[in-house]
Amino acid sequence: MSSTNSAEASTVSCVAEPHVVADLVGMVQLLSDGTIVRHADAVANGLPPASLPSASTTQWKDVVYDPDHDLKLRMYKPAAGADEKLPVLVYFHGGGFCVGSFSLPNFHVCCLRLSGELPAVVLSADYRLAPEHRLPAAHDDARTLVSWIRNKAADGDPWLAESADFGRVFVTGDSAGGNIAHHVAVSVGSGLLGASPARVAGYVLLCPFFGGVERMASEAESDQFFRLSLPEGATMDHPAVNPFGPDSPALDAVAFPPTLVVGGEHDLLRDRIADYVARLKAMGKPVELVEFQGQNHGFFVVEPWGDAGDELIRVVRRFVYGSTSGN
């Protein structure tokens, strides 16, 4: 009996405890046995606190847009009193495809500002996160959201009906959300995804999160996010993150409406963002780049009430209302 127990003890002692094989700056950890550990406090604490506006009259409401995956969005609208219906701004949050939610205070404050100060109806959507749901899951969820918007435009929604002009839909997102907005643009512009009777009038990509095997000078810290969000074994030329990779769809024939791309002077992805805009312009796409001096990646989310955030609101307002003038 003692010999058996000794063998069993030896066997047990040889079983390795799960260890961390990938660590996303303390927010998400992938263990050797496949377990994924999320630290919600680390995600919230990774951003400076964003204070709520003291006198905001913007209303919001959470609804489910994809019951199959229990995905929700937060709808924002200014208080009643607008003389006419408002453009609809579809917003996808950032977080490297691995972290984040519309409910995080910084994303919430950004959407409060966009809704109240543009003004606009804002639809801020969650999507499935990696590494539990690797790309293209987030892109698939965005297409589901467009279908949800299409249905709301056709059937009406009591909460949105008095405010939302679905003939003026703008798709936007910050960082990974900007990447998602690009993929919506490709799906809609190539005819693979229908939006009618809604109409996508433009796109606003804030510090879009792209990558590629061929590295650019400013890139440094993005690799870990891509390793956890891409399909296992995929390279950074995967179509989900490199719009111009060898297997990415050709964009020449894709119909792009006016597109605003925003970057920061010190954004780690500034070179890739500039390359994205230059390539689209070379194809004749109506794309505009606005670079914010002295700013880093995701500056609006990091400091929603800063001077740069104030200027971003003005830039987006000018783009949204300039793109829809006369329509």
Solvent accessible surface area in square Angstrom, and as a share of the most:
residue,aa,sasa,rsa
1,M,190,0.85
2,S,89,0.58
3,S,87,0.56
4,T,76,0.44
5,N,79,0.40
6,S,70,0.45
7,A,57,0.44
8,E,98,0.44
9,A,62,0.48
10,S,63,0.40
11,T,89,0.52
12,V,107,0.61
13,S,88,0.57
14,C,105,0.63
15,V,105,0.60
16,A,86,0.66
17,E,141,0.63
18,P,64,0.40
19,H,108,0.48
20,V,68,0.39
21,V,82,0.47
22,A,14,0.11
23,D,57,0.30
24,L,1,0.01
25,V,117,0.67
26,G,29,0.28
27,M,24,0.11
28,V,0,0.00
29,Q,39,0.17
30,L,33,0.16
31,L,31,0.16
32,S,54,0.35
33,D,91,0.47
34,G,48,0.46
35,T,62,0.36
36,I,48,0.24
37,V,48,0.27
38,R,90,0.33
39,H,73,0.32
40,A,79,0.61
41,D,109,0.57
42,A,32,0.25
43,V,23,0.13
44,A,48,0.38
45,N,120,0.61
46,G,56,0.54
47,L,41,0.20
48,P,65,0.41
49,P,136,0.85
50,A,15,0.12
51,S,78,0.50
52,L,107,0.53
53,P,35,0.22
54,S,125,0.81
55,A,88,0.68
56,S,51,0.33
57,T,99,0.57
58,T,14,0.08
59,Q,77,0.34
60,W,115,0.40
61,K,87,0.37
62,D,64,0.33
63,V,31,0.18
64,V,65,0.37
65,Y,9,0.03
66,D,9,0.05
67,P,109,0.68
68,D,127,0.66
69,H,85,0.38
70,D,98,0.51
71,L,14,0.07
72,K,89,0.38
73,L,0,0.00
74,R,30,0.11
75,M,2,0.01
76,Y,0,0.00
77,K,12,0.05
78,P,24,0.15
79,A,40,0.31
80,A,89,0.69
81,G,70,0.67
82,A,62,0.48
83,D,151,0.78
84,E,121,0.54
85,K,99,0.42
86,L,11,0.05
87,P,1,0.01
88,V,1,0.00
89,L,2,0.01
90,V,3,0.01
91,Y,0,0.00
92,F,2,0.01
93,H,1,0.00
94,G,5,0.05
95,G,20,0.19
96,G,6,0.06
97,F,2,0.01
98,C,0,0.00
99,V,10,0.06
100,G,13,0.12
101,S,27,0.17
102,F,10,0.04
103,S,59,0.38
104,L,27,0.14
105,P,71,0.45
106,N,6,0.03
107,F,10,0.04
108,H,12,0.05
109,V,0,0.00
110,C,0,0.00
111,C,0,0.00
112,L,8,0.04
113,R,15,0.05
114,L,4,0.02
115,S,0,0.00
116,G,36,0.35
117,E,63,0.28
118,L,3,0.02
119,P,48,0.30
120,A,1,0.01
121,V,0,0.00
122,V,0,0.00
123,L,0,0.00
124,S,1,0.01
125,A,0,0.00
126,D,28,0.15
127,Y,7,0.03
128,R,48,0.18
129,L,35,0.17
130,A,1,0.01
131,P,11,0.07
132,E,79,0.35
133,H,82,0.36
134,R,51,0.18
135,L,5,0.02
136,P,62,0.39
137,A,10,0.08
138,A,2,0.01
139,H,5,0.02
140,D,58,0.30
141,D,1,0.01
142,A,1,0.01
143,R,73,0.27
144,T,51,0.29
145,L,0,0.00
146,V,10,0.06
147,S,29,0.19
148,W,31,0.11
149,I,7,0.04
150,R,70,0.26
151,N,79,0.40
152,K,51,0.22
153,A,29,0.22
154,A,65,0.51
155,D,121,0.63
156,G,42,0.40
157,D,20,0.10
158,P,131,0.82
159,W,47,0.16
160,L,1,0.00
161,A,49,0.38
162,E,112,0.50
163,S,14,0.09
164,A,5,0.04
165,D,40,0.21
166,F,28,0.12
167,G,28,0.27
168,R,30,0.11
169,V,4,0.03
170,F,0,0.00
171,V,4,0.02
172,T,3,0.02
173,G,0,0.00
174,D,4,0.02
175,S,12,0.08
176,A,0,0.00
177,G,0,0.00
178,G,0,0.00
179,N,0,0.00
180,I,0,0.00
181,A,0,0.00
182,H,4,0.02
183,H,27,0.12
184,V,1,0.01
185,A,3,0.02
186,V,13,0.08
187,S,8,0.05
188,V,35,0.20
189,G,17,0.16
190,S,54,0.35
191,G,64,0.61
192,L,151,0.75
193,L,20,0.10
194,G,43,0.42
195,A,12,0.09
196,S,86,0.56
197,P,79,0.50
198,A,7,0.05
199,R,107,0.39
200,V,21,0.12
201,A,4,0.03
202,G,0,0.00
203,Y,2,0.01
204,V,1,0.01
205,L,1,0.01
206,L,6,0.03
207,C,2,0.01
208,P,0,0.00
209,F,9,0.04
210,F,2,0.01
211,G,0,0.00
212,G,1,0.01
213,V,80,0.46
214,E,146,0.66
215,R,99,0.36
216,M,48,0.21
217,A,104,0.81
218,S,15,0.10
219,E,18,0.08
220,A,75,0.58
221,E,137,0.62
222,S,2,0.01
223,D,39,0.20
224,Q,46,0.20
225,F,41,0.17
226,F,1,0.01
227,R,148,0.54
228,L,3,0.01
229,S,0,0.00
230,L,7,0.03
231,P,41,0.26
232,E,146,0.66
233,G,84,0.81
234,A,37,0.29
235,T,82,0.48
236,M,33,0.15
237,D,32,0.17
238,H,46,0.21
239,P,37,0.23
240,A,3,0.02
241,V,0,0.00
242,N,15,0.08
243,P,8,0.05
244,F,47,0.19
245,G,9,0.09
246,P,113,0.71
247,D,115,0.59
248,S,19,0.12
249,P,75,0.47
250,A,82,0.64
251,L,3,0.02
252,D,99,0.51
253,A,99,0.77
254,V,8,0.04
255,A,69,0.54
256,F,18,0.08
257,P,32,0.20
258,P,54,0.34
259,T,3,0.01
260,L,1,0.00
261,V,0,0.00
262,V,1,0.00
263,G,3,0.03
264,G,0,0.00
265,E,55,0.25
266,H,100,0.44
267,D,0,0.00
268,L,37,0.18
269,L,1,0.00
270,R,95,0.35
271,D,48,0.25
272,R,19,0.07
273,I,3,0.01
274,A,45,0.35
275,D,37,0.19
276,Y,3,0.01
277,V,5,0.03
278,A,60,0.46
279,R,107,0.39
280,L,0,0.00
281,K,109,0.46
282,A,91,0.71
283,M,62,0.28
284,G,64,0.61
285,K,21,0.09
286,P,70,0.44
287,V,12,0.07
288,E,85,0.38
289,L,62,0.31
290,V,33,0.19
291,E,80,0.36
292,F,16,0.07
293,Q,124,0.55
294,G,41,0.40
295,Q,52,0.23
296,N,90,0.46
297,H,45,0.20
298,G,7,0.07
299,F,14,0.06
300,F,3,0.01
301,V,9,0.05
302,V,61,0.35
303,E,107,0.48
304,P,4,0.03
305,W,96,0.34
306,G,11,0.11
307,D,123,0.64
308,A,20,0.15
309,G,0,0.00
310,D,45,0.23
311,E,61,0.27
312,L,1,0.01
313,I,2,0.01
314,R,114,0.42
315,V,8,0.05
316,V,3,0.02
317,R,84,0.31
318,R,152,0.55
319,F,23,0.10
320,V,1,0.00
321,Y,64,0.24
322,G,48,0.46
323,S,29,0.19
324,T,7,0.04
325,S,82,0.53
326,G,88,0.84
327,N,123,0.63
